[in-house]
Amino acid sequence: MCGIVGFTGIQQAAPILLEGLSRLEYRGYDSAGIAVRDGESDVKTVKAKGRLKELAEKTDFGKAVKGTCGIGHTRWATHGEPSELNAHPHSSDDGAVTGVHNGIIENYKELKEKLIKKGYSFRSATDTEVAIKLVDYYYKKTGSDPVDAIHKTMLHVRGSYALCIMFKDRPGEIWTARKDSPMIIGLTENDTYVASDVPAILKYTRTVYYIDNLEFACLTPGKATFYNIDSEEIEKQPVTIEWDTEAAEKGGYEHFMLKEIHEQPKAVRDTLASLVKDGRIDLSQAGLSEDEIKNISQIYIVACGSAWHVGMCAQYVFEDLARIPVRVELASEFRYRNPILDKNGLVIIVSQSGETADSLAALRESKAQGIKTLGIVNVVGSSIAREADSVIYTLAGPEIAVATTKAYSAQLVVSYAIAVEFAKVRGEIDEEKYSALIADLDTIPEKIEKILSDKERIQWFANKFAGAKDIFFIGRGIDYAICLEGSLKMKEISYIHSEAYAAGELKHGTISLIEDGILVIGVLTQQELYEKTVSNLVEVKARGAYLMGLTSYGHYEIEDTVDFTIYVPKIDEHFAASLAVIPLQLMGYYVSVGRGLDVDKPRNLAKSVTVE
């Protein structure tokens, strides 16, 4: 949520800031602004409500704002309505300090009252203005010492933040600090970049530094100096980002989401290649020995949104194959329930960004209880990746569209691989079954490609329901977990009310929602549950529903019941979600396109939810 970009170097800053912010639009925002200075001149700040193009036009695409040092921000409103006044950057009363901020300052009211008593006034309704003026207060109190001022600010602020600050009397410098909100720094010989996510600076450099929690840094052209919370200078090692710039471009597709749907075979293939070596699953990167795997008594999968749906699928696979009890937890509920965790359990945290605030908090709660933790993340060096006891990376590359597709698919195959290896090590499957499951995993990419080759039929059907007001998804077992993700894809980008129901629960109240012509999508990939779900489809059809069936090749009798059928290739039923989700992603995408909506940046949503 929100986006930060900063630059100091020998180039003009404004065009770089605008370019970087445009690559962070997927994070969600309602206003934007930049602050730029040229040498010792005053800082010039320009802000605009609405889309980034408003700011670009206001600054003549950066040409009207001269200077080689600057910071920029796209704001997601939390404190104060979306407006130019509340947009970042904010400055101290005398303009001595200018800054931008991601996160939420929890004690901002208390701090604001103290600052008002010290003579400060406030123009906006934001917590960010409070943070900037608190820095200004300590900067003046400490005799213009930025290290001490930021140190004291960090000690007094409660909540989450990523801060970028410029001091009027320190030209060419940007100071940045973080707690529970991501920040990345990139360097070249003469230039320094800072941003809240990799795509903003990927065009300029792949050599980056990650600021850890409760650290801050001074950025000057081509150099970064780091400090810990005790104001001690520390050394950090650079990391090379392997993503290329083309991975963050649309590549000829109309939307990033469609591009990323088509990148799923590669994402799955690359991720599997990192886990399967010479026909065997290699979990060495997970740091789990065979003895540890045998002794794990309980698995807790903790995640949010689509990653939670991955956990729902994984639960069925783990319990059926490895015979380990699994609980799937919403990260936002996990720590507030004061969870009772088995000391021999394993907590798996699933997150694309590795920065999801609730998931990160759940990880820390688990570690505080002494439980072993494993992160499944897509972003190298992210907070969850660094803080978990071990990590498995999904090799999906940058995912720009807010609605996840390829990261979800990569997370699924990681879950499958872990489950299959656990089943083998714990003696629940024999060598023949183990080899057969791995062979089936290897077929997933080509089978996804086959589904994508027939997407025009899905597009045609989706256009028929672009005007729908309600759509329901039903299924049983793994199919129910698939429905959860299909429903989320529909509602988040098409704004159509959509729900997923366990088909067996229809009689317990939800069947009352069925009306004439309403679209019900049935997912039927599990042979043992197939006939039961067909019976549920017959029930809703009798009440006027229009039916779409999603099933595997061979179940052609389904066409006697439903009005439209989509088939996916056969695969071991434990892995069916990897194939069945593809048509549902395409359904959501084409319905959204048919409604003329902004597919990649749906309203009110952000790609990375870094605040509670």
C-alpha positions as CSV (number, residue, x, y, z in Angstrom):
1,M,0.0,0.0,0.0
2,C,1.3,3.5,-0.9
3,G,4.6,3.8,-2.8
4,I,7.8,5.7,-2.1
5,V,10.6,6.6,-4.6
6,G,13.6,8.7,-3.9
7,F,16.7,9.7,-5.9
8,T,19.9,11.6,-5.4
9,G,22.7,11.7,-8.0
10,I,23.8,13.5,-11.1
11,Q,20.6,13.1,-13.2
12,Q,17.4,15.2,-13.0
13,A,15.3,13.6,-10.2
14,A,11.7,14.5,-11.2
15,P,11.4,12.2,-14.3
16,I,13.0,9.4,-12.3
17,L,10.6,9.9,-9.5
18,L,7.6,9.9,-11.8
19,E,8.8,6.8,-13.7
20,G,9.4,5.0,-10.4
21,L,6.0,5.9,-9.0
22,S,4.3,4.7,-12.2
23,R,5.9,1.3,-11.6
24,L,4.4,1.3,-8.1
25,E,0.8,2.1,-9.2
26,Y,-0.2,-1.5,-8.6
27,R,0.3,-0.9,-4.9
28,G,-2.9,1.2,-4.8
29,Y,-3.2,5.0,-4.2
30,D,-5.5,8.0,-4.4
31,S,-3.1,10.9,-4.7
32,A,0.6,11.6,-5.5
33,G,3.3,14.1,-5.0
34,I,7.0,14.9,-5.4
35,A,9.5,17.2,-3.7
36,V,12.7,18.1,-5.5
37,R,15.7,20.4,-4.8
38,D,18.5,21.7,-7.0
39,G,21.7,22.0,-4.9
40,E,21.2,24.4,-2.0
41,S,17.9,25.8,-3.4
42,D,14.6,25.5,-1.5
43,V,12.6,22.3,-1.9
44,K,9.8,22.5,-4.5
45,T,6.8,20.3,-3.8
46,V,4.1,19.5,-6.3
47,K,1.0,17.3,-5.4
48,A,-2.1,16.2,-7.1
49,K,-5.2,14.2,-6.2
50,G,-6.2,11.2,-8.4
51,R,-4.1,9.2,-10.8
52,L,-0.4,9.8,-11.4
53,K,-1.0,11.3,-14.8
54,E,-2.5,14.4,-13.0
55,L,0.8,14.9,-11.3
56,A,2.8,14.2,-14.4
57,E,0.8,16.8,-16.4
58,K,1.1,19.3,-13.5
59,T,4.9,19.0,-13.7
60,D,5.2,18.8,-17.5
61,F,6.2,15.2,-16.9
62,G,9.0,16.3,-14.6
63,K,10.5,18.9,-16.8
64,A,9.1,21.9,-14.8
65,V,10.8,20.7,-11.6
66,K,14.5,21.0,-11.7
67,G,16.9,19.3,-9.3
68,T,19.0,16.2,-8.8
69,C,17.7,15.2,-5.4
70,G,14.1,14.4,-4.6
71,I,11.4,12.1,-3.1
72,G,8.0,11.0,-4.4
73,H,5.0,9.3,-3.0
74,T,1.7,7.7,-4.1
75,R,-0.7,7.8,-1.1
76,W,-3.4,5.4,0.0
77,A,-5.6,7.3,2.4
78,T,-5.7,6.1,6.0
79,H,-5.8,9.3,8.1
80,G,-7.6,12.0,6.2
81,E,-9.6,11.9,2.9
82,P,-7.9,11.6,-0.5
83,S,-7.0,15.2,-1.3
84,E,-4.1,17.4,-2.5
85,L,-3.7,18.8,1.0
86,N,-3.4,15.3,2.5
87,A,-1.1,14.0,-0.2
88,H,2.6,13.6,0.5
89,P,5.3,15.0,0.7
90,H,4.7,17.0,3.9
91,S,7.0,19.7,5.4
92,S,7.7,21.3,8.7
93,D,6.3,24.8,9.3
94,D,9.5,26.5,8.1
95,G,10.3,24.0,5.3
96,A,13.4,22.8,7.1
97,V,12.3,19.1,6.8
98,T,10.3,17.5,4.0
99,G,9.3,13.9,3.9
100,V,7.1,11.0,2.8
101,H,5.8,8.0,4.8
102,N,4.3,4.6,4.3
103,G,2.6,2.9,7.2
104,I,0.5,4.0,10.2
105,I,1.7,6.0,13.2
106,E,-0.5,4.6,16.0
107,N,0.3,7.3,18.6
108,Y,0.0,10.3,16.2
109,K,-2.7,12.0,18.2
110,E,-0.6,12.0,21.3
111,L,2.5,13.2,19.4
112,K,0.4,15.9,17.6
113,E,-0.9,17.3,20.9
114,K,2.7,17.5,22.2
115,L,3.9,19.2,19.1
116,I,1.1,21.8,19.1
117,K,2.1,22.7,22.7
118,K,5.6,23.2,21.3
119,G,4.2,25.7,18.8
120,Y,3.7,23.5,15.7
121,S,0.6,23.9,13.5
122,F,-0.9,21.3,11.2
123,R,-2.6,21.7,7.8
124,S,-3.4,18.1,6.9
125,A,-5.3,15.3,8.7
126,T,-2.5,12.9,8.2
127,D,-0.3,11.0,10.7
128,T,2.6,11.6,8.2
129,E,2.7,15.3,8.9
130,V,3.0,14.5,12.6
131,A,6.0,12.2,11.9
132,I,7.8,14.9,9.7
133,K,7.3,17.6,12.3
134,L,8.5,15.3,15.1
135,V,11.7,14.8,13.1
136,D,12.0,18.6,12.7
137,Y,11.5,19.1,16.5
138,Y,14.3,16.7,17.4
139,Y,16.5,18.0,14.6
140,K,16.4,21.5,16.0
141,K,16.6,20.3,19.6
142,T,19.8,18.2,18.9
143,G,21.6,21.0,17.1
144,S,20.8,19.8,13.5
145,D,22.1,16.3,14.0
146,P,20.1,14.1,11.6
147,V,21.4,10.8,13.2
148,D,20.2,11.8,16.6
149,A,16.9,13.4,15.3
150,I,15.9,10.2,13.4
151,H,17.1,8.0,16.3
152,K,14.8,9.9,18.8
153,T,11.9,9.9,16.3
154,M,12.1,6.2,15.9
155,L,12.1,5.7,19.7
156,H,9.0,7.9,20.2
157,V,6.9,6.7,17.2
158,R,4.6,3.6,17.6
159,G,3.3,1.8,14.6
160,S,4.7,1.0,11.2
161,Y,6.7,3.3,8.9
162,A,9.0,3.7,6.0
163,L,10.3,7.3,6.0
164,C,12.2,9.3,3.4
165,I,13.3,12.7,4.6
166,M,15.2,15.7,3.1
167,F,16.8,18.4,5.4
168,K,16.9,21.9,3.9
169,D,20.4,22.5,5.2
170,R,21.8,19.1,3.9
171,P,21.6,19.3,0.1
172,G,22.0,16.1,-1.8
173,E,21.1,13.9,1.1
174,I,18.0,11.6,1.6
175,W,17.5,10.0,5.0
176,T,15.4,6.9,5.2
177,A,14.2,4.8,8.1
178,R,11.9,1.8,8.5
179,K,9.8,-0.3,10.9
180,D,7.5,-3.0,9.5
181,S,7.2,-1.3,6.1
182,P,9.5,-2.3,3.2
183,M,12.3,-0.2,1.8
184,I,15.0,-1.0,-0.7
185,I,18.0,1.0,-1.8
186,G,19.8,0.7,-5.1
187,L,23.2,2.1,-6.1
188,T,25.2,2.9,-9.2
189,E,28.5,4.6,-9.4
190,N,27.0,8.2,-9.3
191,D,23.4,7.7,-8.3
192,T,21.4,6.3,-5.4
193,Y,17.8,5.2,-5.5
194,V,15.3,4.3,-2.8
195,A,11.9,2.8,-3.1
196,S,9.3,0.7,-1.4
197,D,9.5,-2.1,-4.0
198,V,11.9,-3.5,-6.6
199,P,10.1,-2.6,-9.9
200,A,10.5,1.1,-9.1
201,I,14.3,1.0,-9.5
202,L,14.8,-2.1,-11.6
203,K,15.3,-0.1,-14.7
204,Y,18.3,1.7,-13.2
205,T,20.1,-0.9,-11.1
206,R,20.0,-4.4,-9.8
207,T,22.5,-3.9,-7.0
208,V,20.4,-3.2,-3.9
209,Y,20.5,-3.1,-0.1
210,Y,17.6,-4.0,2.2
211,I,17.1,-1.9,5.4
212,D,16.2,-4.2,8.2
213,N,13.6,-3.4,10.9
214,L,14.5,-0.4,13.1
215,E,17.4,0.7,10.9
216,F,18.0,3.9,9.0
217,A,20.3,5.2,6.4
218,C,21.9,8.3,4.9
219,L,21.8,8.3,1.1
220,T,24.1,10.5,-1.0
221,P,25.0,10.2,-4.7
222,G,26.4,6.6,-5.2
223,K,26.6,5.9,-1.5
224,A,24.5,4.6,1.4
225,T,25.5,4.7,5.1
226,F,23.5,2.5,7.5
227,Y,22.7,2.8,11.2
228,N,21.0,0.7,13.8
229,I,18.4,1.9,16.3
230,D,21.2,2.8,18.7
231,S,22.7,5.2,16.1
232,E,25.7,2.9,15.5
233,E,27.0,2.8,11.9
234,I,26.7,-0.7,10.5
235,E,27.9,-2.6,7.4
236,K,25.4,-4.2,5.0
237,Q,26.1,-6.5,2.0
238,P,24.5,-5.8,-1.4
239,V,22.1,-8.2,-3.1
240,T,21.8,-8.7,-6.8
241,I,18.2,-8.7,-8.1
242,E,17.8,-11.4,-10.7
243,W,14.6,-10.1,-12.3
244,D,15.1,-8.3,-15.6
245,T,13.4,-5.2,-16.7
246,E,11.3,-7.0,-19.3
247,A,9.7,-9.0,-16.5
248,A,8.1,-5.8,-15.2
249,E,6.8,-4.7,-18.6
250,K,3.5,-5.6,-20.3
251,G,5.3,-7.2,-23.2
252,G,2.5,-6.5,-25.7
253,Y,-0.3,-7.7,-23.5
254,E,-3.2,-5.3,-22.9
255,H,-2.9,-5.7,-19.1
256,F,-0.3,-7.0,-16.7
257,M,-2.9,-9.5,-15.4
258,L,-3.3,-11.2,-18.7
259,K,0.5,-11.3,-19.2
260,E,1.0,-12.8,-15.8
261,I,-1.8,-15.4,-16.4
262,H,0.3,-16.4,-19.5
263,E,3.5,-16.5,-17.5
264,Q,2.2,-19.2,-15.2
265,P,3.7,-22.1,-17.0
266,K,7.1,-20.5,-16.7
267,A,6.6,-19.5,-13.1
268,V,5.6,-23.1,-12.2
269,R,8.3,-24.7,-14.3
270,D,11.0,-22.5,-12.7
271,T,9.8,-23.0,-9.2
272,L,9.6,-26.8,-9.6
273,A,13.1,-26.8,-11.1
274,S,14.4,-25.2,-7.9
275,L,12.8,-28.0,-5.9
276,V,13.1,-31.1,-8.0
277,K,16.6,-32.4,-8.6
278,D,17.2,-35.7,-10.6
279,G,13.7,-36.9,-10.0
280,R,13.8,-36.2,-6.2
281,I,12.3,-33.3,-4.2
282,D,15.1,-31.3,-2.5
283,L,13.9,-29.3,0.5
284,S,17.4,-28.5,1.7
285,Q,16.7,-24.8,1.4
286,A,13.8,-25.3,3.8
287,G,16.3,-26.4,6.5
288,L,14.3,-29.4,7.5
289,S,16.1,-32.7,8.1
290,E,14.3,-36.0,7.7
291,D,14.2,-36.5,11.5
292,E,12.6,-33.1,11.9
293,I,10.0,-33.9,9.2
294,K,9.2,-37.2,10.9
295,N,8.7,-35.4,14.3
296,I,6.5,-32.6,13.1
297,S,3.1,-33.1,14.8
298,Q,1.1,-30.2,13.4
299,I,1.3,-27.8,10.5
300,Y,-0.1,-24.3,10.7
301,I,-0.4,-22.4,7.4
302,V,-0.8,-18.7,8.0
303,A,-1.6,-16.3,5.2
304,C,-4.0,-13.6,3.8
305,G,-6.1,-13.4,0.6
306,S,-5.1,-15.7,-2.2
307,A,-2.2,-17.1,-0.2
308,W,-4.8,-18.2,2.4
309,H,-6.6,-20.0,-0.5
310,V,-3.3,-21.7,-1.3
311,G,-3.2,-22.9,2.3
312,M,-6.8,-24.2,2.0
313,C,-5.7,-26.4,-1.0
314,A,-2.5,-27.4,0.7
315,Q,-4.5,-28.6,3.8
316,Y,-6.3,-31.3,1.8
317,V,-3.0,-32.4,0.1
318,F,-0.9,-32.5,3.3
319,E,-3.6,-34.4,5.3
320,D,-4.4,-36.9,2.6
321,L,-0.8,-37.6,1.5
322,A,1.3,-37.0,4.6
323,R,-1.3,-37.7,7.2
324,I,-0.3,-34.6,9.2
325,P,-3.0,-32.5,10.8
326,V,-3.1,-29.0,9.3
327,R,-4.8,-25.8,10.4
328,V,-5.1,-22.9,7.9
329,E,-5.2,-19.6,9.7
330,L,-6.0,-16.1,8.5
331,A,-3.0,-14.1,9.5
332,S,-5.2,-11.1,10.5
333,E,-6.9,-13.3,13.2
334,F,-4.0,-15.5,14.2
335,R,-2.1,-13.5,16.8
336,Y,-5.2,-11.8,18.3
337,R,-6.6,-15.2,19.2
338,N,-3.6,-15.8,21.5
339,P,-3.0,-19.1,19.6
340,I,-2.0,-22.3,21.4
341,L,0.7,-23.8,19.3
342,D,2.2,-27.3,19.5
343,K,5.9,-27.0,20.3
344,N,6.6,-29.7,17.7
345,G,4.6,-27.9,15.1
346,L,5.7,-26.0,11.9
347,V,4.3,-22.7,11.0
348,I,4.3,-22.0,7.2
349,I,3.9,-18.3,6.3
350,V,2.8,-17.7,2.7
351,S,3.2,-14.3,1.2
352,Q,4.0,-13.0,-2.3
353,S,5.6,-9.8,-1.2
354,G,7.1,-11.1,2.0
355,E,6.0,-7.9,3.6
356,T,2.3,-8.5,4.4
357,A,1.8,-6.9,7.8
358,D,-0.5,-9.4,9.4
359,S,1.6,-12.4,8.1
360,L,4.8,-10.8,9.4
361,A,3.1,-10.3,12.8
362,A,2.0,-14.0,12.8
363,L,5.5,-15.0,12.0
364,R,6.9,-13.0,14.9
365,E,4.2,-14.4,17.3
366,S,5.2,-18.0,16.2
367,K,8.9,-17.3,16.8
368,A,8.2,-15.8,20.2
369,Q,6.5,-19.1,21.1
370,G,9.6,-21.0,19.9
371,I,7.8,-22.7,17.0
372,K,9.8,-23.5,13.8
373,T,8.8,-21.2,10.9
374,L,9.1,-21.6,7.2
375,G,8.4,-18.7,4.7
376,I,7.1,-19.3,1.2
377,V,7.7,-15.9,-0.5
378,N,8.4,-14.4,-3.9
379,V,10.6,-11.5,-3.1
380,V,14.2,-12.2,-2.2
381,G,15.4,-10.4,0.9
382,S,11.8,-9.4,2.1
383,S,11.1,-9.2,5.8
384,I,9.4,-12.6,6.0
385,A,12.3,-14.2,4.0
386,R,14.8,-12.7,6.4
387,E,13.0,-13.4,9.7
388,A,11.7,-16.9,9.1
389,D,13.9,-19.8,10.3
390,S,14.0,-20.9,6.6
391,V,12.5,-19.9,3.3
392,I,11.5,-21.4,0.0
393,Y,11.3,-18.9,-2.8
394,T,8.7,-19.0,-5.5
395,L,10.3,-18.0,-8.8
396,A,7.4,-16.1,-10.3
397,G,9.3,-12.9,-11.0
398,P,7.7,-9.5,-10.4
399,E,3.9,-9.6,-10.2
400,I,2.5,-6.2,-11.1
401,A,-1.3,-6.7,-11.3
402,V,-3.1,-6.4,-8.0
403,A,-5.0,-9.6,-8.5
404,T,-2.4,-12.4,-8.1
405,T,-2.2,-15.2,-10.6
406,K,1.3,-16.5,-11.2
407,A,2.5,-16.1,-7.6
408,Y,-0.6,-18.1,-6.5
409,S,0.3,-20.9,-8.9
410,A,3.9,-20.9,-7.8
411,Q,2.9,-21.0,-4.1
412,L,0.6,-24.0,-4.9
413,V,3.4,-26.1,-6.4
414,V,5.7,-25.3,-3.5
415,S,3.0,-26.6,-1.2
416,Y,2.6,-29.7,-3.3
417,A,6.3,-30.5,-3.3
418,I,6.6,-30.1,0.5
419,A,3.5,-32.3,1.0
420,V,4.9,-35.0,-1.3
421,E,8.3,-35.0,0.3
422,F,6.7,-35.1,3.8
423,A,4.6,-38.1,2.7
424,K,7.6,-40.0,1.5
425,V,9.8,-39.3,4.5
426,R,7.1,-40.2,6.9
427,G,6.4,-43.5,5.1
428,E,2.9,-42.7,4.0
429,I,3.7,-43.3,0.3
430,D,6.1,-45.7,-1.4
431,E,8.8,-45.1,-3.9
432,E,6.5,-45.8,-6.9
433,K,3.8,-43.4,-5.7
434,Y,6.5,-40.8,-4.9
435,S,7.9,-41.0,-8.5
436,A,4.4,-40.9,-10.0
437,L,3.5,-37.8,-8.1
438,I,6.7,-36.0,-9.1
439,A,6.1,-37.0,-12.7
440,D,2.6,-35.5,-12.5
441,L,4.0,-32.3,-11.0
442,D,6.2,-32.0,-14.0
443,T,3.2,-32.0,-16.4
444,I,1.5,-29.0,-14.8
445,P,3.2,-26.3,-17.0
446,E,2.3,-27.9,-20.3
447,K,-1.2,-28.6,-19.1
448,I,-1.6,-24.9,-18.2
449,E,-0.4,-24.0,-21.7
450,K,-3.1,-26.3,-23.1
451,I,-5.8,-24.5,-21.1
452,L,-4.6,-21.1,-22.2
453,S,-4.7,-22.1,-25.9
454,D,-8.5,-22.4,-25.6
455,K,-9.1,-19.1,-23.8
456,E,-11.3,-17.7,-26.5
457,R,-14.2,-19.9,-25.4
458,I,-13.9,-18.6,-21.9
459,Q,-13.8,-15.0,-23.2
460,W,-17.0,-15.6,-25.2
461,F,-18.8,-17.0,-22.1
462,A,-17.4,-14.2,-19.8
463,N,-18.8,-11.5,-22.1
464,K,-22.3,-13.0,-21.6
465,F,-22.1,-12.3,-17.9
466,A,-20.3,-9.0,-17.8
467,G,-23.6,-7.4,-16.5
468,A,-24.2,-10.0,-13.7
469,K,-24.9,-8.7,-10.2
470,D,-24.2,-12.0,-8.4
471,I,-22.1,-15.1,-9.2
472,F,-21.8,-18.1,-7.0
473,F,-19.1,-20.8,-7.0
474,I,-19.7,-24.3,-5.5
475,G,-17.5,-27.3,-4.9
476,R,-16.4,-29.9,-2.4
477,G,-13.0,-30.7,-0.9
478,I,-10.2,-29.3,-3.0
479,D,-12.8,-28.0,-5.4
480,Y,-14.2,-25.8,-2.6
481,A,-10.7,-24.3,-2.1
482,I,-10.5,-23.7,-5.8
483,C,-13.9,-21.9,-5.7
484,L,-12.6,-19.6,-3.0
485,E,-9.9,-18.3,-5.3
486,G,-12.1,-18.2,-8.3
487,S,-14.7,-16.1,-6.4
488,L,-12.0,-13.7,-5.1
489,K,-10.7,-13.2,-8.6
490,M,-14.2,-12.4,-9.8
491,K,-15.1,-9.9,-7.1
492,E,-11.8,-8.1,-6.7
493,I,-11.4,-7.0,-10.4
494,S,-15.0,-7.1,-11.7
495,Y,-16.8,-5.6,-8.6
496,I,-19.5,-8.2,-9.1
497,H,-20.8,-9.7,-5.8
498,S,-19.4,-13.2,-5.7
499,E,-19.3,-15.9,-3.1
500,A,-17.9,-19.4,-2.9
501,Y,-19.8,-22.1,-1.0
502,A,-19.0,-25.6,0.1
503,A,-21.6,-27.4,-2.1
504,G,-22.8,-29.6,0.8
505,E,-23.7,-26.5,2.8
506,L,-26.3,-25.2,0.2
507,K,-29.2,-26.8,2.1
508,H,-28.2,-25.0,5.2
509,G,-29.3,-21.6,4.1
510,T,-27.4,-20.4,1.0
511,I,-29.6,-22.0,-1.5
512,S,-32.1,-19.3,-0.7
513,L,-30.0,-16.8,-2.7
514,I,-30.6,-18.6,-6.0
515,E,-32.8,-16.6,-8.4
516,D,-33.7,-17.1,-12.1
517,G,-30.7,-16.6,-14.4
518,I,-28.1,-16.3,-11.7
519,L,-24.8,-17.8,-12.7
520,V,-23.5,-20.7,-10.6
521,I,-20.1,-22.1,-11.4
522,G,-19.6,-25.7,-10.2
523,V,-16.0,-27.1,-9.9
524,L,-15.8,-30.9,-10.2
525,T,-12.3,-32.3,-10.3
526,Q,-12.5,-34.8,-7.4
527,Q,-13.9,-38.2,-8.6
528,E,-15.2,-39.3,-5.2
529,L,-17.2,-36.0,-4.8
530,Y,-18.2,-35.6,-8.5
531,E,-21.7,-37.1,-8.3
532,K,-22.5,-35.3,-5.1
533,T,-21.6,-31.9,-6.6
534,V,-23.6,-32.7,-9.7
535,S,-26.6,-33.3,-7.4
536,N,-26.1,-29.9,-5.9
537,L,-25.9,-28.3,-9.4
538,V,-29.2,-30.0,-10.2
539,E,-30.7,-28.5,-7.1
540,V,-29.8,-24.9,-8.0
541,K,-30.8,-25.5,-11.7
542,A,-34.3,-26.5,-10.5
543,R,-34.5,-23.0,-8.9
544,G,-33.5,-21.1,-12.0
545,A,-29.7,-20.9,-11.9
546,Y,-27.7,-20.8,-15.1
547,L,-24.9,-23.3,-14.8
548,M,-21.2,-23.5,-15.8
549,G,-19.3,-26.7,-15.0
550,L,-15.5,-26.9,-14.7
551,T,-14.3,-30.4,-14.7
552,S,-11.6,-32.8,-16.1
553,Y,-11.7,-34.3,-19.6
554,G,-13.7,-37.6,-19.6
555,H,-16.6,-36.2,-17.6
556,Y,-18.7,-35.4,-20.7
557,E,-22.0,-36.4,-19.0
558,I,-21.8,-33.1,-17.1
559,E,-23.1,-31.4,-20.3
560,D,-26.5,-33.0,-19.6
561,T,-26.7,-30.9,-16.5
562,V,-24.9,-27.6,-17.1
563,D,-25.4,-24.9,-19.7
564,F,-21.7,-24.4,-20.4
565,T,-18.7,-26.7,-19.7
566,I,-14.9,-26.0,-19.4
567,Y,-12.6,-28.9,-19.4
568,V,-9.1,-29.1,-18.0
569,P,-6.6,-31.9,-18.5
570,K,-6.5,-34.8,-16.1
571,I,-3.9,-34.9,-13.4
572,D,-3.5,-36.4,-10.0
573,E,-6.5,-35.0,-8.1
574,H,-4.3,-33.6,-5.4
575,F,-2.9,-31.1,-7.9
576,A,-6.2,-30.2,-9.6
577,A,-6.2,-26.7,-8.3
578,S,-3.2,-25.7,-10.5
579,L,-5.3,-26.4,-13.6
580,A,-8.8,-25.6,-12.5
581,V,-7.8,-22.1,-11.3
582,I,-6.7,-21.0,-14.8
583,P,-10.1,-20.8,-16.4
584,L,-11.4,-19.0,-13.3
585,Q,-8.7,-16.4,-13.5
586,L,-9.6,-15.9,-17.2
587,M,-13.3,-15.6,-16.3
588,G,-12.6,-12.8,-13.8
589,Y,-10.2,-11.1,-16.2
590,Y,-12.6,-11.1,-19.2
591,V,-15.6,-10.1,-17.1
592,S,-13.7,-7.1,-15.9
593,V,-12.5,-6.2,-19.4
594,G,-16.1,-6.5,-20.6
595,R,-17.2,-4.1,-17.9
596,G,-14.6,-1.6,-19.0
597,L,-12.7,-1.6,-15.6
598,D,-9.1,-1.0,-14.7
599,V,-8.1,-4.7,-14.4
600,D,-4.6,-4.2,-13.1
601,K,-5.5,-1.5,-10.5
602,P,-9.0,-2.3,-9.0
603,R,-10.5,0.3,-6.8
604,N,-9.8,0.3,-3.1
605,L,-7.2,-2.5,-3.4
606,A,-3.4,-2.6,-3.0
607,K,-0.9,-5.2,-4.1
608,S,1.0,-5.4,-0.9
609,V,-0.9,-4.8,2.3
610,T,1.8,-3.5,4.6
611,V,-0.5,-2.0,7.3
612,E,-3.1,-3.7,9.5
